[in-house]
Amino acid sequence: MNKLVIYIDMDGVLANFDKSHRQLEKESGKKVHRPDLVLDFATFEPMKGAIEAVKKLEEMGHNLFIATTPPWDHPDSWGQKRNWIQEHLPTLKRKMFLTHRKDMLKGDILIDDSFSRGQPNFEGEWMHFGQDGMDWPYVVETIQNMTNMLKVINK
Ligand SMILES: [Mg+2]
C-alpha cells in the first residue's frame, strides 16, 4: 500500500486561530479568555503554506481527511468549520471528522498541534505540528520521504 491515510487538524495547523484571537483582543481592547466560544471559525486565514502543502500531499496520492475538535459550547463553529473547508480546501469536502477523541481515528499519520484530544495515543504516527521545527515544509518533506520509501518497499 503506497497510499497513506492522513488526518489533518484545523486550528493551528490549517486555520490561523491565534491570529483571529489576537485581532479580536486588539479590536475590543481587552483580553478574551475563551476565544473558541466567540470567534467565527469560517473567517480564519489559512496558516502559512497550508493550502500548498495539502495540494502536494494530494499529488503524492495519499488519502487526506480533516480531523477537528469543534468547541462543544459553540455549536455554530461546527458549520463554520465546514464552510472554511468548502472555501479553502474544497477537495476535502465530505472528508471531515468532528471528534474529541483523535485516538479513535484509524490511519497512518495525524498532523496536529495539540495533545489534549488523544493525539499521543493515535495508532499511527502523530506529527506534533509546531514542535521542534515541525512546520508545513518539514511535514511535506517528511511525508515525501515516506512516500518514496513505500514505493521502493512495495515494488
Ligand atoms: Mg489544533
Backbone and ligand atoms as CSV (ligand in chain L), in Angstrom:
chain,resi,resn,atom,element,x,y,z
A,1,MET,N,N,0.834,-1.215,0.000
A,1,MET,CA,C,0.000,0.000,0.000
A,1,MET,C,C,0.862,1.256,0.000
A,2,ASN,N,N,0.813,1.995,-1.086
A,2,ASN,CA,C,1.569,3.252,-1.134
A,2,ASN,C,C,0.761,4.442,-0.637
A,3,LYS,N,N,-0.528,4.217,-0.490
A,3,LYS,CA,C,-1.415,5.303,-0.098
A,3,LYS,C,C,-1.496,5.379,1.420
A,4,LEU,N,N,-1.231,6.540,1.962
A,4,LEU,CA,C,-1.351,6.714,3.416
A,4,LEU,C,C,-2.668,7.416,3.732
A,5,VAL,N,N,-3.258,7.032,4.858
A,5,VAL,CA,C,-4.423,7.753,5.377
A,5,VAL,C,C,-3.905,8.816,6.344
A,6,ILE,N,N,-4.123,10.070,5.975
A,6,ILE,CA,C,-3.553,11.194,6.733
A,6,ILE,C,C,-4.679,12.097,7.248
A,7,TYR,N,N,-4.666,12.334,8.557
A,7,TYR,CA,C,-5.637,13.245,9.171
A,7,TYR,C,C,-4.947,14.576,9.454
A,8,ILE,N,N,-5.638,15.654,9.152
A,8,ILE,CA,C,-5.074,16.993,9.379
A,8,ILE,C,C,-6.023,17.787,10.277
A,9,ASP,N,N,-5.452,18.292,11.351
A,9,ASP,CA,C,-6.167,19.142,12.295
A,9,ASP,C,C,-6.438,20.507,11.644
A,10,MET,N,N,-7.403,21.240,12.156
A,10,MET,CA,C,-7.686,22.563,11.582
A,10,MET,C,C,-7.002,23.703,12.349
A,11,ASP,N,N,-7.442,23.957,13.581
A,11,ASP,CA,C,-6.962,25.145,14.296
A,11,ASP,C,C,-5.480,25.029,14.650
A,12,GLY,N,N,-4.710,25.998,14.174
A,12,GLY,CA,C,-3.276,25.999,14.451
A,12,GLY,C,C,-2.468,25.164,13.465
A,13,VAL,N,N,-3.157,24.503,12.530
A,13,VAL,CA,C,-2.468,23.682,11.524
A,13,VAL,C,C,-2.892,24.138,10.109
A,14,LEU,N,N,-4.191,24.118,9.861
A,14,LEU,CA,C,-4.711,24.622,8.582
A,14,LEU,C,C,-5.218,26.058,8.705
A,15,ALA,N,N,-5.852,26.346,9.840
A,15,ALA,CA,C,-6.540,27.624,10.014
A,15,ALA,C,C,-5.902,28.408,11.167
A,16,ASN,N,N,-5.708,29.720,10.929
A,16,ASN,CA,C,-4.974,30.539,11.893
A,16,ASN,C,C,-5.893,31.104,12.983
A,17,PHE,N,N,-6.169,30.238,13.940
A,17,PHE,CA,C,-6.992,30.596,15.103
A,17,PHE,C,C,-6.354,31.736,15.891
A,18,ASP,N,N,-5.052,31.639,16.147
A,18,ASP,CA,C,-4.371,32.620,17.016
A,18,ASP,C,C,-4.431,34.035,16.452
A,19,LYS,N,N,-4.301,34.123,15.141
A,19,LYS,CA,C,-4.328,35.459,14.533
A,19,LYS,C,C,-5.690,36.122,14.749
A,20,SER,N,N,-6.764,35.354,14.562
A,20,SER,CA,C,-8.100,35.905,14.784
A,20,SER,C,C,-8.314,36.246,16.253
A,21,HIS,N,N,-7.745,35.441,17.134
A,21,HIS,CA,C,-7.825,35.722,18.570
A,21,HIS,C,C,-7.146,37.058,18.888
A,22,ARG,N,N,-5.951,37.237,18.351
A,22,ARG,CA,C,-5.209,38.494,18.603
A,22,ARG,C,C,-5.971,39.694,18.040
A,23,GLN,N,N,-6.550,39.536,16.856
A,23,GLN,CA,C,-7.303,40.638,16.239
A,23,GLN,C,C,-8.507,41.011,17.093
A,24,LEU,N,N,-9.182,39.989,17.612
A,24,LEU,CA,C,-10.358,40.241,18.443
A,24,LEU,C,C,-9.973,41.032,19.693
A,25,GLU,N,N,-8.861,40.668,20.307
A,25,GLU,CA,C,-8.415,41.375,21.520
A,25,GLU,C,C,-8.011,42.808,21.188
A,26,LYS,N,N,-7.389,42.967,20.043
A,26,LYS,CA,C,-6.960,44.305,19.641
A,26,LYS,C,C,-8.188,45.200,19.409
A,27,GLU,N,N,-9.167,44.648,18.701
A,27,GLU,CA,C,-10.358,45.434,18.378
A,27,GLU,C,C,-11.188,45.754,19.615
A,28,SER,N,N,-11.289,44.798,20.533
A,28,SER,CA,C,-12.134,45.012,21.718
A,28,SER,C,C,-11.368,45.706,22.844
A,29,GLY,N,N,-10.020,45.742,22.730
A,29,GLY,CA,C,-9.204,46.391,23.751
A,29,GLY,C,C,-9.156,45.648,25.066
A,30,LYS,N,N,-9.536,44.362,25.059
A,30,LYS,CA,C,-9.466,43.578,26.296
A,30,LYS,C,C,-9.113,42.120,26.024
A,31,LYS,N,N,-8.688,41.440,27.081
A,31,LYS,CA,C,-8.341,40.023,26.958
A,31,LYS,C,C,-9.605,39.197,26.703
A,32,VAL,N,N,-9.482,38.252,25.795
A,32,VAL,CA,C,-10.608,37.341,25.535
A,32,VAL,C,C,-10.141,35.947,25.946
A,33,HIS,N,N,-10.721,35.424,27.026
A,33,HIS,CA,C,-10.202,34.188,27.602
A,33,HIS,C,C,-10.749,32.922,26.937
A,34,ARG,N,N,-11.932,33.004,26.361
A,34,ARG,CA,C,-12.465,31.830,25.650
A,34,ARG,C,C,-12.784,32.212,24.205
A,35,PRO,N,N,-11.737,32.536,23.445
A,35,PRO,CA,C,-11.992,32.918,22.039
A,35,PRO,C,C,-12.704,31.824,21.274
A,36,ASP,N,N,-12.504,30.582,21.677
A,36,ASP,CA,C,-13.131,29.459,20.959
A,36,ASP,C,C,-14.657,29.518,21.029
A,37,LEU,N,N,-15.188,30.274,21.991
A,37,LEU,CA,C,-16.650,30.340,22.126
A,37,LEU,C,C,-17.260,31.517,21.365
A,38,VAL,N,N,-16.410,32.424,20.889
A,38,VAL,CA,C,-16.970,33.621,20.246
A,38,VAL,C,C,-16.494,33.852,18.806
A,39,LEU,N,N,-15.357,33.284,18.444
A,39,LEU,CA,C,-14.832,33.542,17.098
A,39,LEU,C,C,-15.675,32.849,16.026
A,40,ASP,N,N,-15.659,33.440,14.828
A,40,ASP,CA,C,-16.293,32.805,13.666
A,40,ASP,C,C,-15.215,31.984,12.949
A,41,PHE,N,N,-15.295,30.681,13.063
A,41,PHE,CA,C,-14.247,29.796,12.549
A,41,PHE,C,C,-14.160,29.800,11.022
A,42,ALA,N,N,-15.205,30.294,10.370
A,42,ALA,CA,C,-15.191,30.345,8.896
A,42,ALA,C,C,-14.297,31.471,8.394
A,43,THR,N,N,-13.963,32.420,9.276
A,43,THR,CA,C,-13.237,33.618,8.827
A,43,THR,C,C,-11.722,33.508,9.042
A,44,PHE,N,N,-11.239,32.410,9.601
A,44,PHE,CA,C,-9.802,32.292,9.883
A,44,PHE,C,C,-9.003,32.291,8.574
A,45,GLU,N,N,-7.836,32.943,8.643
A,45,GLU,CA,C,-6.921,32.856,7.498
A,45,GLU,C,C,-6.268,31.479,7.473
A,46,PRO,N,N,-5.935,30.978,6.299
A,46,PRO,CA,C,-5.158,29.731,6.261
A,46,PRO,C,C,-3.778,29.956,6.888
A,47,MET,N,N,-3.237,28.940,7.526
A,47,MET,CA,C,-1.879,29.005,8.060
A,47,MET,C,C,-0.903,29.079,6.889
A,48,LYS,N,N,0.247,29.671,7.164
A,48,LYS,CA,C,1.263,29.844,6.126
A,48,LYS,C,C,1.644,28.482,5.508
A,49,GLY,N,N,1.512,28.395,4.193
A,49,GLY,CA,C,1.938,27.187,3.486
A,49,GLY,C,C,0.948,26.032,3.534
A,50,ALA,N,N,-0.165,26.194,4.262
A,50,ALA,CA,C,-1.065,25.056,4.484
A,50,ALA,C,C,-1.758,24.578,3.201
A,51,ILE,N,N,-2.271,25.524,2.443
A,51,ILE,CA,C,-3.059,25.146,1.261
A,51,ILE,C,C,-2.154,24.449,0.232
A,52,GLU,N,N,-0.953,25.029,0.038
A,52,GLU,CA,C,0.009,24.445,-0.908
A,52,GLU,C,C,0.433,23.054,-0.441
A,53,ALA,N,N,0.604,22.919,0.868
A,53,ALA,CA,C,1.050,21.632,1.422
A,53,ALA,C,C,-0.002,20.546,1.186
A,54,VAL,N,N,-1.252,20.878,1.411
A,54,VAL,CA,C,-2.327,19.894,1.196
A,54,VAL,C,C,-2.333,19.459,-0.263
A,55,LYS,N,N,-2.139,20.417,-1.146
A,55,LYS,CA,C,-2.102,20.106,-2.577
A,55,LYS,C,C,-0.980,19.110,-2.877
A,56,LYS,N,N,0.189,19.353,-2.274
A,56,LYS,CA,C,1.328,18.456,-2.506
A,56,LYS,C,C,1.044,17.057,-1.974
A,57,LEU,N,N,0.436,16.977,-0.794
A,57,LEU,CA,C,0.121,15.660,-0.210
A,57,LEU,C,C,-0.892,14.927,-1.099
A,58,GLU,N,N,-1.831,15.688,-1.660
A,58,GLU,CA,C,-2.801,15.076,-2.577
A,58,GLU,C,C,-2.104,14.552,-3.830
A,59,GLU,N,N,-1.143,15.333,-4.320
A,59,GLU,CA,C,-0.415,14.929,-5.534
A,59,GLU,C,C,0.413,13.668,-5.290
A,60,MET,N,N,0.811,13.461,-4.038
A,60,MET,CA,C,1.545,12.237,-3.698
A,60,MET,C,C,0.609,11.024,-3.722
A,61,GLY,N,N,-0.697,11.300,-3.782
A,61,GLY,CA,C,-1.676,10.226,-3.907
A,61,GLY,C,C,-2.249,9.725,-2.588
A,62,HIS,N,N,-2.018,10.462,-1.524
A,62,HIS,CA,C,-2.494,9.999,-0.220
A,62,HIS,C,C,-3.967,10.337,-0.008
A,63,ASN,N,N,-4.550,9.667,0.978
A,63,ASN,CA,C,-5.967,9.846,1.279
A,63,ASN,C,C,-6.080,10.784,2.482
A,64,LEU,N,N,-6.466,12.021,2.233
A,64,LEU,CA,C,-6.453,13.041,3.279
A,64,LEU,C,C,-7.834,13.240,3.883
A,65,PHE,N,N,-7.823,13.489,5.183
A,65,PHE,CA,C,-9.046,13.818,5.903
A,65,PHE,C,C,-8.772,14.957,6.874
A,66,ILE,N,N,-9.828,15.670,7.214
A,66,ILE,CA,C,-9.761,16.677,8.272
A,66,ILE,C,C,-10.181,15.993,9.576
A,67,ALA,N,N,-9.451,16.292,10.651
A,67,ALA,CA,C,-9.867,15.812,11.984
A,67,ALA,C,C,-9.809,16.987,12.933
A,68,THR,N,N,-10.969,17.455,13.328
A,68,THR,CA,C,-11.014,18.684,14.118
A,68,THR,C,C,-11.963,18.546,15.299
A,69,THR,N,N,-11.643,19.274,16.365
A,69,THR,CA,C,-12.474,19.258,17.578
A,69,THR,C,C,-13.187,20.595,17.707
A,70,PRO,N,N,-14.460,20.637,17.353
A,70,PRO,CA,C,-15.171,21.906,17.485
A,70,PRO,C,C,-15.585,22.120,18.936
A,71,PRO,N,N,-15.547,23.369,19.404
A,71,PRO,CA,C,-15.962,23.610,20.795
A,71,PRO,C,C,-17.413,23.153,21.014
A,72,TRP,N,N,-17.616,22.340,22.008
A,72,TRP,CA,C,-18.939,21.788,22.292
A,72,TRP,C,C,-19.963,22.886,22.570
A,73,ASP,N,N,-19.509,23.945,23.250
A,73,ASP,CA,C,-20.437,25.015,23.647
A,73,ASP,C,C,-20.533,26.149,22.630
A,74,HIS,N,N,-20.043,25.890,21.422
A,74,HIS,CA,C,-20.159,26.869,20.330
A,74,HIS,C,C,-20.582,26.086,19.084
A,75,PRO,N,N,-21.823,25.580,19.116
A,75,PRO,CA,C,-22.251,24.679,18.037
A,75,PRO,C,C,-22.205,25.311,16.654
A,76,ASP,N,N,-22.299,26.638,16.556
A,76,ASP,CA,C,-22.192,27.263,15.231
A,76,ASP,C,C,-20.826,26.992,14.596
A,77,SER,N,N,-19.827,26.794,15.453
A,77,SER,CA,C,-18.476,26.575,14.926
A,77,SER,C,C,-18.415,25.291,14.089
A,78,TRP,N,N,-19.322,24.354,14.346
A,78,TRP,CA,C,-19.303,23.093,13.593
A,78,TRP,C,C,-19.554,23.379,12.108
A,79,GLY,N,N,-20.578,24.204,11.849
A,79,GLY,CA,C,-20.878,24.578,10.467
A,79,GLY,C,C,-19.841,25.528,9.898
A,80,GLN,N,N,-19.313,26.401,10.765
A,80,GLN,CA,C,-18.288,27.354,10.306
A,80,GLN,C,C,-17.058,26.609,9.800
A,81,LYS,N,N,-16.709,25.522,10.450
A,81,LYS,CA,C,-15.559,24.716,10.020
A,81,LYS,C,C,-15.840,24.083,8.648
A,82,ARG,N,N,-17.033,23.596,8.501
A,82,ARG,CA,C,-17.443,23.036,7.194
A,82,ARG,C,C,-17.317,24.107,6.107
A,83,ASN,N,N,-17.748,25.330,6.421
A,83,ASN,CA,C,-17.704,26.403,5.426
A,83,ASN,C,C,-16.267,26.819,5.109
A,84,TRP,N,N,-15.400,26.740,6.100
A,84,TRP,CA,C,-13.975,27.056,5.873
A,84,TRP,C,C,-13.382,26.058,4.868
A,85,ILE,N,N,-13.686,24.803,5.060
A,85,ILE,CA,C,-13.168,23.771,4.155
A,85,ILE,C,C,-13.712,23.984,2.743
A,86,GLN,N,N,-15.004,24.271,2.664
A,86,GLN,CA,C,-15.622,24.499,1.357
A,86,GLN,C,C,-14.928,25.645,0.625
A,87,GLU,N,N,-14.553,26.694,1.371
A,87,GLU,CA,C,-13.924,27.857,0.740
A,87,GLU,C,C,-12.446,27.613,0.398
A,88,HIS,N,N,-11.701,27.026,1.334
A,88,HIS,CA,C,-10.245,26.977,1.165
A,88,HIS,C,C,-9.721,25.633,0.640
A,89,LEU,N,N,-10.403,24.560,0.988
A,89,LEU,CA,C,-9.929,23.228,0.577
A,89,LEU,C,C,-11.092,22.376,0.081
A,90,PRO,N,N,-11.735,22.831,-1.011
A,90,PRO,CA,C,-12.944,22.126,-1.467
A,90,PRO,C,C,-12.704,20.662,-1.838
A,91,THR,N,N,-11.448,20.303,-2.139
A,91,THR,CA,C,-11.194,18.891,-2.468
A,91,THR,C,C,-11.387,17.997,-1.235
A,92,LEU,N,N,-11.422,18.616,-0.047
A,92,LEU,CA,C,-11.605,17.813,1.179
A,92,LEU,C,C,-13.053,17.831,1.670
A,93,LYS,N,N,-13.959,18.238,0.801
A,93,LYS,CA,C,-15.356,18.236,1.242
A,93,LYS,C,C,-15.833,16.797,1.490
A,94,ARG,N,N,-16.691,16.638,2.472
A,94,ARG,CA,C,-17.214,15.335,2.915
A,94,ARG,C,C,-16.101,14.433,3.455
A,95,LYS,N,N,-14.973,15.039,3.817
A,95,LYS,CA,C,-13.876,14.259,4.390
A,95,LYS,C,C,-13.487,14.834,5.759
A,96,MET,N,N,-14.486,15.278,6.494
A,96,MET,CA,C,-14.244,15.934,7.778
A,96,MET,C,C,-14.736,15.066,8.942
A,97,PHE,N,N,-13.840,14.831,9.882
A,97,PHE,CA,C,-14.215,14.154,11.126
A,97,PHE,C,C,-14.254,15.182,12.243
A,98,LEU,N,N,-15.409,15.271,12.903
A,98,LEU,CA,C,-15.524,16.113,14.101
A,98,LEU,C,C,-15.419,15.169,15.289
A,99,THR,N,N,-14.377,15.356,16.095
A,99,THR,CA,C,-14.189,14.412,17.185
A,99,THR,C,C,-13.424,15.034,18.352
A,100,HIS,N,N,-13.763,14.597,19.541
A,100,HIS,CA,C,-12.983,14.969,20.727
A,100,HIS,C,C,-12.029,13.838,21.102
A,101,ARG,N,N,-11.951,12.804,20.267
A,101,ARG,CA,C,-11.130,11.623,20.551
A,101,ARG,C,C,-10.313,11.240,19.317
A,102,LYS,N,N,-9.189,11.909,19.147
A,102,LYS,CA,C,-8.388,11.648,17.945
A,102,LYS,C,C,-7.672,10.301,18.009
A,103,ASP,N,N,-7.597,9.726,19.189
A,103,ASP,CA,C,-7.003,8.389,19.313
A,103,ASP,C,C,-7.905,7.307,18.719
A,104,MET,N,N,-9.181,7.641,18.451
A,104,MET,CA,C,-10.093,6.644,17.904
A,104,MET,C,C,-10.032,6.560,16.371
A,105,LEU,N,N,-9.315,7.497,15.757
A,105,LEU,CA,C,-9.233,7.513,14.293
A,105,LEU,C,C,-8.329,6.391,13.793
A,106,LYS,N,N,-8.681,5.832,12.650
A,106,LYS,CA,C,-7.877,4.763,12.052
A,106,LYS,C,C,-7.075,5.338,10.886
A,107,GLY,N,N,-5.760,5.252,10.974
A,107,GLY,CA,C,-4.974,5.789,9.881
A,107,GLY,C,C,-3.493,5.745,10.155
A,108,ASP,N,N,-2.724,6.387,9.265
A,108,ASP,CA,C,-1.263,6.300,9.313
A,108,ASP,C,C,-0.601,7.525,9.932
A,109,ILE,N,N,-1.126,8.705,9.623
A,109,ILE,CA,C,-0.478,9.933,10.091
A,109,ILE,C,C,-1.553,10.905,10.597
A,110,LEU,N,N,-1.231,11.560,11.703
A,110,LEU,CA,C,-2.082,12.622,12.245
A,110,LEU,C,C,-1.213,13.863,12.390
A,111,ILE,N,N,-1.589,14.922,11.688
A,111,ILE,CA,C,-0.845,16.186,11.769
A,111,ILE,C,C,-1.646,17.112,12.681
A,112,ASP,N,N,-1.118,17.394,13.861
A,112,ASP,CA,C,-1.916,18.076,14.886
A,112,ASP,C,C,-0.998,18.819,15.839
A,113,ASP,N,N,-1.411,20.033,16.238
A,113,ASP,CA,C,-0.562,20.853,17.114
A,113,ASP,C,C,-0.890,20.681,18.591
A,114,SER,N,N,-1.896,19.872,18.904
A,114,SER,CA,C,-2.326,19.761,20.297
A,114,SER,C,C,-2.170,18.316,20.775
A,115,PHE,N,N,-2.196,18.130,22.098
A,115,PHE,CA,C,-2.040,16.771,22.637
A,115,PHE,C,C,-3.168,16.386,23.593
A,116,SER,N,N,-4.192,17.246,23.663
A,116,SER,CA,C,-5.194,17.042,24.719
A,116,SER,C,C,-6.437,16.294,24.245
A,117,ARG,N,N,-6.443,15.829,23.003
A,117,ARG,CA,C,-7.613,15.104,22.478
A,117,ARG,C,C,-7.226,13.700,22.038
A,118,GLY,N,N,-6.270,13.132,22.738
A,118,GLY,CA,C,-5.883,11.757,22.430
A,118,GLY,C,C,-4.810,11.617,21.374
A,119,GLN,N,N,-4.265,12.722,20.906
A,119,GLN,CA,C,-3.260,12.660,19.825
A,119,GLN,C,C,-2.095,11.718,20.149
A,120,PRO,N,N,-1.540,11.754,21.400
A,120,PRO,CA,C,-0.391,10.880,21.686
A,120,PRO,C,C,-0.716,9.387,21.552
A,121,ASN,N,N,-1.992,9.038,21.624
A,121,ASN,CA,C,-2.383,7.625,21.525
A,121,ASN,C,C,-2.941,7.249,20.153
A,122,PHE,N,N,-2.808,8.131,19.195
A,122,PHE,CA,C,-3.211,7.819,17.821
A,122,PHE,C,C,-2.437,6.596,17.343
A,123,GLU,N,N,-3.099,5.683,16.655
A,123,GLU,CA,C,-2.467,4.396,16.312
A,123,GLU,C,C,-1.314,4.523,15.312
A,124,GLY,N,N,-1.341,5.579,14.485
A,124,GLY,CA,C,-0.256,5.783,13.516
A,124,GLY,C,C,0.791,6.728,14.088
A,125,GLU,N,N,1.387,7.506,13.177
A,125,GLU,CA,C,2.395,8.481,13.608
A,125,GLU,C,C,1.736,9.835,13.835
A,126,TRP,N,N,1.948,10.384,15.013
A,126,TRP,CA,C,1.462,11.731,15.307
A,126,TRP,C,C,2.576,12.716,15.008
A,127,MET,N,N,2.358,13.590,14.033
A,127,MET,CA,C,3.324,14.650,13.747
A,127,MET,C,C,2.878,15.881,14.535
A,128,HIS,N,N,3.653,16.187,15.567
A,128,HIS,CA,C,3.268,17.266,16.501
A,128,HIS,C,C,3.596,18.619,15.880
A,129,PHE,N,N,2.634,19.125,15.127
A,129,PHE,CA,C,2.824,20.365,14.378
A,129,PHE,C,C,3.201,21.514,15.318
A,130,GLY,N,N,4.184,22.329,14.855
A,130,GLY,CA,C,4.606,23.480,15.658
A,130,GLY,C,C,5.709,23.168,16.651
A,131,GLN,N,N,5.986,21.883,16.882
A,131,GLN,CA,C,7.039,21.479,17.824
A,131,GLN,C,C,8.320,21.157,17.063
A,132,ASP,N,N,9.440,21.552,17.604
A,132,ASP,CA,C,10.755,21.194,17.045
A,132,ASP,C,C,10.832,21.450,15.535
A,133,GLY,N,N,10.395,22.617,15.128
A,133,GLY,CA,C,10.507,22.978,13.709
A,133,GLY,C,C,9.559,22.241,12.796
A,134,MET,N,N,8.535,21.609,13.341
A,134,MET,CA,C,7.565,20.878,12.517
A,134,MET,C,C,6.578,21.874,11.913
A,135,ASP,N,N,6.998,22.453,10.776
A,135,ASP,CA,C,6.104,23.355,10.049
A,135,ASP,C,C,5.675,22.648,8.756
A,136,TRP,N,N,4.947,23.351,7.889
A,136,TRP,CA,C,4.425,22.678,6.694
A,136,TRP,C,C,5.522,22.172,5.744
A,137,PRO,N,N,6.585,22.982,5.496
A,137,PRO,CA,C,7.638,22.429,4.614
A,137,PRO,C,C,8.251,21.151,5.181
A,138,TYR,N,N,8.451,21.118,6.488
A,138,TYR,CA,C,9.043,19.928,7.115
A,138,TYR,C,C,8.100,18.721,7.010
A,139,VAL,N,N,6.815,18.970,7.253
A,139,VAL,CA,C,5.824,17.886,7.166
A,139,VAL,C,C,5.786,17.313,5.750
A,140,VAL,N,N,5.754,18.205,4.757
A,140,VAL,CA,C,5.675,17.749,3.362
A,140,VAL,C,C,6.926,16.953,2.994
A,141,GLU,N,N,8.089,17.440,3.412
A,141,GLU,CA,C,9.342,16.761,3.094
A,141,GLU,C,C,9.375,15.364,3.735
A,142,THR,N,N,8.950,15.305,4.987
A,142,THR,CA,C,8.957,14.018,5.700
A,142,THR,C,C,8.026,13.012,5.026
A,143,ILE,N,N,6.828,13.474,4.667
A,143,ILE,CA,C,5.868,12.555,4.038
A,143,ILE,C,C,6.320,12.192,2.623
A,144,GLN,N,N,7.006,13.122,1.963
A,144,GLN,CA,C,7.561,12.795,0.635
A,144,GLN,C,C,8.609,11.677,0.767
A,145,ASN,N,N,9.435,11.768,1.798
A,145,ASN,CA,C,10.435,10.720,2.032
A,145,ASN,C,C,9.768,9.381,2.329
A,146,MET,N,N,8.721,9.420,3.143
A,146,MET,CA,C,7.989,8.186,3.453
A,146,MET,C,C,7.384,7.604,2.174
A,147,THR,N,N,6.845,8.493,1.334
A,147,THR,CA,C,6.212,8.073,0.084
A,147,THR,C,C,7.233,7.382,-0.817
A,148,ASN,N,N,8.415,7.992,-0.917
A,148,ASN,CA,C,9.471,7.406,-1.758
A,148,ASN,C,C,9.879,6.032,-1.226
A,149,MET,N,N,9.962,5.943,0.113
A,149,MET,CA,C,10.368,4.687,0.735
A,149,MET,C,C,9.328,3.592,0.475
A,150,LEU,N,N,8.043,3.960,0.595
A,150,LEU,CA,C,6.965,2.985,0.371
A,150,LEU,C,C,6.998,2.461,-1.057
A,151,LYS,N,N,7.329,3.348,-1.985
A,151,LYS,CA,C,7.386,2.929,-3.400
A,151,LYS,C,C,8.469,1.877,-3.598
A,152,VAL,N,N,9.601,2.051,-2.911
A,152,VAL,CA,C,10.703,1.091,-3.018
A,152,VAL,C,C,10.309,-0.237,-2.368
A,153,ILE,N,N,9.749,-0.141,-1.167
A,153,ILE,CA,C,9.383,-1.344,-0.407
A,153,ILE,C,C,8.317,-2.162,-1.148
A,154,ASN,N,N,7.347,-1.464,-1.725
A,154,ASN,CA,C,6.193,-2.147,-2.341
A,154,ASN,C,C,6.350,-2.392,-3.834
A,155,LYS,N,N,7.558,-2.305,-4.327
A,155,LYS,CA,C,7.814,-2.514,-5.753
A,155,LYS,C,C,7.416,-3.904,-6.198
L,1,MG,MG,MG,-5.182,22.381,16.698
